[in-house]
Amino acid sequence: MGILDSITHHIKVVPCDGGSKFKQTVIYNCKGSDKPSEEILKAEKEIYEKTYKAIEAYGAAHPESY
C-alpha cells in the first residue's frame, strides 16, 4: 500500500465447551496521517477469514494432530 510502516497480528485461540474460540486483531501502523481505505480493510478481512476457515477445516479433518 505504501502507507504502512508495519502490520502487527495478534492471534488468540482459547479452549471452550466442545471446541475453541479464535480471536485475531490486526494493527496497521501507518506512516503519518494516511490510513488504508475501507475497501482495502474489507478485502484484508476477507483474506483473514478465508485463512481461518482453512485452518479450521484442517483441524477438523486432522483431530489426531492435537
NUGUMAR-602419 format. One record per residue (C-alpha): residue number from 1; residue in three letters; chain; x, y, z. Coordinates in Angstrom, 2 decimals. Layout:
<sites>
<site num="NUM" residu="ALA" chaine="A" X="X" Y="Y" Z="Z"/>
...
</sites>
This chain:
<sites>
<site num="1" residu="MET" chaine="A" X="0.00" Y="0.00" Z="0.00"/>
<site num="2" residu="GLY" chaine="A" X="2.95" Y="2.30" Z="0.52"/>
<site num="3" residu="ILE" chaine="A" X="1.37" Y="3.97" Z="3.55"/>
<site num="4" residu="LEU" chaine="A" X="2.32" Y="1.38" Z="6.17"/>
<site num="5" residu="ASP" chaine="A" X="5.31" Y="1.14" Z="8.43"/>
<site num="6" residu="SER" chaine="A" X="4.20" Y="-2.29" Z="9.67"/>
<site num="7" residu="ILE" chaine="A" X="1.30" Y="-4.62" Z="10.37"/>
<site num="8" residu="THR" chaine="A" X="1.01" Y="-6.48" Z="13.68"/>
<site num="9" residu="HIS" chaine="A" X="-1.14" Y="-9.60" Z="14.09"/>
<site num="10" residu="HIS" chaine="A" X="-2.35" Y="-10.86" Z="17.46"/>
<site num="11" residu="ILE" chaine="A" X="-3.95" Y="-14.31" Z="17.39"/>
<site num="12" residu="LYS" chaine="A" X="-5.52" Y="-15.99" Z="20.39"/>
<site num="13" residu="VAL" chaine="A" X="-7.13" Y="-19.43" Z="20.46"/>
<site num="14" residu="VAL" chaine="A" X="-8.93" Y="-20.26" Z="23.71"/>
<site num="15" residu="PRO" chaine="A" X="-10.50" Y="-23.63" Z="24.58"/>
<site num="16" residu="CYS" chaine="A" X="-14.23" Y="-23.57" Z="25.28"/>
<site num="17" residu="ASP" chaine="A" X="-17.07" Y="-26.09" Z="25.56"/>
<site num="18" residu="GLY" chaine="A" X="-16.62" Y="-28.59" Z="22.75"/>
<site num="19" residu="GLY" chaine="A" X="-14.15" Y="-26.53" Z="20.74"/>
<site num="20" residu="SER" chaine="A" X="-12.29" Y="-23.27" Z="20.82"/>
<site num="21" residu="LYS" chaine="A" X="-12.67" Y="-19.56" Z="20.20"/>
<site num="22" residu="PHE" chaine="A" X="-10.39" Y="-17.78" Z="17.75"/>
<site num="23" residu="LYS" chaine="A" X="-9.71" Y="-14.06" Z="18.02"/>
<site num="24" residu="GLN" chaine="A" X="-7.49" Y="-12.13" Z="15.67"/>
<site num="25" residu="THR" chaine="A" X="-6.57" Y="-8.47" Z="15.96"/>
<site num="26" residu="VAL" chaine="A" X="-4.69" Y="-6.68" Z="13.19"/>
<site num="27" residu="ILE" chaine="A" X="-2.98" Y="-3.37" Z="13.89"/>
<site num="28" residu="TYR" chaine="A" X="-1.94" Y="-1.23" Z="10.94"/>
<site num="29" residu="ASN" chaine="A" X="0.91" Y="1.14" Z="11.84"/>
<site num="30" residu="CYS" chaine="A" X="0.62" Y="3.87" Z="9.23"/>
<site num="31" residu="LYS" chaine="A" X="3.10" Y="6.46" Z="8.05"/>
<site num="32" residu="GLY" chaine="A" X="1.91" Y="9.92" Z="9.02"/>
<site num="33" residu="SER" chaine="A" X="-1.83" Y="10.50" Z="8.93"/>
<site num="34" residu="ASP" chaine="A" X="-2.54" Y="8.25" Z="5.93"/>
<site num="35" residu="LYS" chaine="A" X="-4.97" Y="5.39" Z="6.56"/>
<site num="36" residu="PRO" chaine="A" X="-5.96" Y="2.33" Z="4.48"/>
<site num="37" residu="SER" chaine="A" X="-9.27" Y="2.75" Z="2.66"/>
<site num="38" residu="GLU" chaine="A" X="-12.38" Y="0.88" Z="3.78"/>
<site num="39" residu="GLU" chaine="A" X="-12.17" Y="-1.17" Z="0.57"/>
<site num="40" residu="ILE" chaine="A" X="-8.65" Y="-2.34" Z="1.42"/>
<site num="41" residu="LEU" chaine="A" X="-9.63" Y="-3.15" Z="5.00"/>
<site num="42" residu="LYS" chaine="A" X="-12.65" Y="-5.14" Z="3.79"/>
<site num="43" residu="ALA" chaine="A" X="-10.51" Y="-7.09" Z="1.30"/>
<site num="44" residu="GLU" chaine="A" X="-7.91" Y="-7.82" Z="4.01"/>
<site num="45" residu="LYS" chaine="A" X="-10.64" Y="-9.02" Z="6.38"/>
<site num="46" residu="GLU" chaine="A" X="-11.95" Y="-11.42" Z="3.74"/>
<site num="47" residu="ILE" chaine="A" X="-8.44" Y="-12.84" Z="3.26"/>
<site num="48" residu="TYR" chaine="A" X="-8.03" Y="-13.37" Z="7.02"/>
<site num="49" residu="GLU" chaine="A" X="-11.45" Y="-15.04" Z="7.24"/>
<site num="50" residu="LYS" chaine="A" X="-10.58" Y="-17.43" Z="4.37"/>
<site num="51" residu="THR" chaine="A" X="-7.29" Y="-18.28" Z="6.07"/>
<site num="52" residu="TYR" chaine="A" X="-9.09" Y="-19.01" Z="9.36"/>
<site num="53" residu="LYS" chaine="A" X="-11.65" Y="-21.20" Z="7.57"/>
<site num="54" residu="ALA" chaine="A" X="-8.80" Y="-23.21" Z="6.00"/>
<site num="55" residu="ILE" chaine="A" X="-7.12" Y="-23.66" Z="9.40"/>
<site num="56" residu="GLU" chaine="A" X="-10.45" Y="-24.66" Z="10.94"/>
<site num="57" residu="ALA" chaine="A" X="-11.11" Y="-27.21" Z="8.18"/>
<site num="58" residu="TYR" chaine="A" X="-7.64" Y="-28.70" Z="8.57"/>
<site num="59" residu="GLY" chaine="A" X="-8.08" Y="-29.01" Z="12.33"/>
<site num="60" residu="ALA" chaine="A" X="-11.46" Y="-30.69" Z="11.94"/>
<site num="61" residu="ALA" chaine="A" X="-10.05" Y="-33.13" Z="9.38"/>
<site num="62" residu="HIS" chaine="A" X="-6.96" Y="-33.95" Z="11.47"/>
<site num="63" residu="PRO" chaine="A" X="-8.04" Y="-34.06" Z="15.14"/>
<site num="64" residu="GLU" chaine="A" X="-5.25" Y="-36.52" Z="15.96"/>
<site num="65" residu="SER" chaine="A" X="-2.75" Y="-33.69" Z="15.40"/>
<site num="66" residu="TYR" chaine="A" X="-3.86" Y="-32.01" Z="18.60"/>
</sites>
